[in-house]
Amino acid sequence: MVQVSLDTSFLISFADPGRANHAEAVDYFRHCLAQRIPMWLSTVAAGEFEVGQSVSDLPLQNFRIQPYNLPHAIRAVAFFRALRQDDAQPLEERRPVVINDLKIIAQAAEENIPVILTEDRNTLSKLAERLRVAGHLQVRVLLLTEGFTPGRLETPAQGEFPLPPPSV
């Protein structure tokens, strides 16, 4: 079954009409509702969102809340260690902390959620791609910056042309 995890940057774009990718976030949200695709809201992402805006501003009734639990923590550390092995930076210069992006990725992996919707091209998507290329992860990341392409929810690796605007 297709399911999606929502990253903090997705939530921010969804909630703020002034953001560049607001329309794409709203389109994915509406598509998921119409197709009954479960949308998982990590408590990690909710906490990050709460820093700038109340999480109660989101349509929480449409999300499945995903607590961060021990299996998620163990998977996040495994990902952290896998990434650290590939890191050329000396150990003394690395910060030994599992960042929230890895926690969100680990939750999706542990719960077999195949897609993370995000706007984060710089951190979350790069971490996920490194883990995927190294064979540690099957979860795919869909970037809002690539436009609304609903077919990629079911086959995230496959590109698709964005839907044309409706003719009048």
C-alpha positions in Angstrom: 0.0 0.0 0.0 1.3 3.5 -0.9 1.9 5.6 2.2 3.8 8.8 2.7 5.8 10.4 5.5 5.7 14.2 5.7 8.9 16.0 6.4 9.0 19.3 8.4 9.7 21.3 5.2 6.6 19.8 3.6 4.5 20.9 6.5 6.0 24.4 6.4 5.3 24.8 2.7 1.8 23.4 3.2 0.9 25.8 6.0 2.4 29.0 4.4 0.7 30.3 1.2 3.8 32.6 0.7 6.2 29.7 0.2 7.4 28.9 -3.3 6.1 25.3 -3.1 2.9 25.8 -1.3 0.7 24.8 -4.3 2.6 21.6 -4.7 2.3 20.7 -1.1 -1.5 21.4 -1.2 -1.8 19.3 -4.4 -0.1 16.3 -2.8 -2.2 16.7 0.4 -5.4 16.8 -1.7 -4.3 13.9 -3.9 -3.5 11.8 -0.8 -6.9 12.5 0.7 -8.7 11.8 -2.5 -6.8 8.5 -3.1 -6.9 7.5 0.6 -3.1 7.5 0.8 -2.1 7.5 4.5 -0.1 10.6 5.4 2.2 10.0 8.4 3.2 12.9 10.6 6.3 12.1 12.7 6.4 13.5 16.2 9.9 14.5 15.3 8.6 16.7 12.4 5.7 17.9 14.5 8.2 19.1 17.1 10.3 20.9 14.5 7.2 22.5 13.0 6.1 23.7 16.5 9.2 25.8 16.8 7.9 28.2 14.2 4.2 27.6 14.2 1.7 25.7 16.3 1.2 22.2 15.1 -2.5 22.6 15.9 -2.7 24.9 12.8 -2.3 21.8 10.7 -5.3 19.6 9.7 -4.2 16.9 12.2 -7.4 14.9 11.7 -6.0 14.0 8.2 -2.7 12.7 9.4 -1.6 9.5 11.2 0.6 10.5 14.1 3.8 8.5 14.2 5.6 8.5 17.6 9.3 8.2 17.7 10.0 4.8 19.3 13.0 2.6 20.2 13.1 0.7 16.9 13.2 4.0 15.1 16.1 5.2 17.3 18.0 2.0 16.7 17.5 2.3 12.9 18.5 6.0 13.0 21.8 5.2 14.7 22.5 2.4 12.2 22.0 5.0 9.4 24.2 7.4 11.3 27.0 4.8 11.5 26.6 3.9 7.9 26.9 7.5 6.8 29.8 8.1 9.2 31.8 5.3 7.6 31.6 7.0 4.3 32.5 10.4 5.7 36.0 11.7 5.0 35.9 14.1 7.9 38.0 13.0 10.9 35.9 11.6 13.8 37.0 14.4 16.2 35.5 17.0 13.9 32.1 15.2 13.5 29.3 15.9 15.8 28.1 12.6 17.2 24.4 13.4 17.2 21.6 11.8 15.2 20.0 14.7 13.4 16.2 14.9 13.1 16.3 14.2 9.3 17.9 10.8 10.0 15.2 10.1 12.6 12.4 10.9 10.1 14.1 8.7 7.4 14.5 5.9 10.0 10.9 6.0 10.9 9.8 5.7 7.3 12.2 2.8 6.8 11.3 1.0 10.0 7.5 1.3 9.2 7.9 0.4 5.5 6.6 3.8 4.3 8.0 4.0 0.8 7.9 7.8 0.2 8.9 10.9 2.1 7.5 14.2 0.8 9.8 17.1 1.5 11.1 20.4 0.2 14.6 19.7 1.8 17.0 19.3 -1.1 20.1 20.0 1.0 20.0 17.6 3.9 17.2 15.0 4.1 17.1 14.2 0.4 20.9 14.0 0.2 21.2 11.7 3.3 18.4 9.5 2.0 20.1 9.2 -1.4 23.5 8.3 0.1 21.8 5.6 2.2 19.9 4.3 -0.8 22.9 4.2 -3.1 24.9 2.4 -0.4 22.1 -0.2 -0.1 20.9 0.7 3.4 17.5 2.3 2.4 14.6 1.7 0.0 12.6 4.8 0.9 12.4 7.4 -1.8 12.2 11.1 -1.4 9.9 13.3 -3.5 10.9 16.9 -3.6 8.2 19.6 -3.9 10.6 21.6 -6.0 10.2 19.0 -8.7 6.5 19.8 -9.0 3.3 17.9 -8.3 3.7 14.5 -9.9 1.2 12.1 -8.3 2.3 9.0 -10.3 5.6 9.2 -8.4 3.9 8.3 -5.2 3.4 4.8 -6.5 6.6 4.6 -8.5 8.9 7.2 -7.0 11.9 6.3 -9.1 10.1 7.0 -12.3 9.8 10.5 -13.6 6.6 11.9 -14.9 5.6 15.0 -16.6 3.7 17.4 -14.4 0.0 17.5 -15.1 -1.0 20.2 -17.6 -3.3 22.9 -16.4 -7.0 22.2 -17.2 -8.2 23.6 -20.4 -11.0 26.1 -20.3 
